[in-house]
Amino acid sequence: METAYTYVADLLSEVTIPENGILSRTLHNDERVKVLVFGFAPGQELSAHTAPMPALLYFAQGEATLTLGGDTRPARPGTLVQMAPMVEHGIRAETPVVMLLVLVKNPPR
């Protein structure tokens, strides 16, 4: 029997921060939402890109510099970002970072 929820007791234990690079792991994926956790080594960067769907970023550990549209913003534990579809964004890890990404595949109309 499939459960109707995803439970993660400790988000930080769900991803290993690599010595060099970026790792990601899918925690949940269905027709409405995809949830991933990322581990960034210091100095690693996801260059500016867009997503065709709404997204949320939540920073659980570390410090990063975000580009959001034409703005630059700091991220640290507790930072939450909501983005509309097609907002250009990028992430540069200043320290080891753990970040949660939620992609809303079929937003209500």
Order of alpha helices (4+ residues) and beta strands (2+ residues): beta-beta-beta-beta-beta-beta-beta-beta-beta
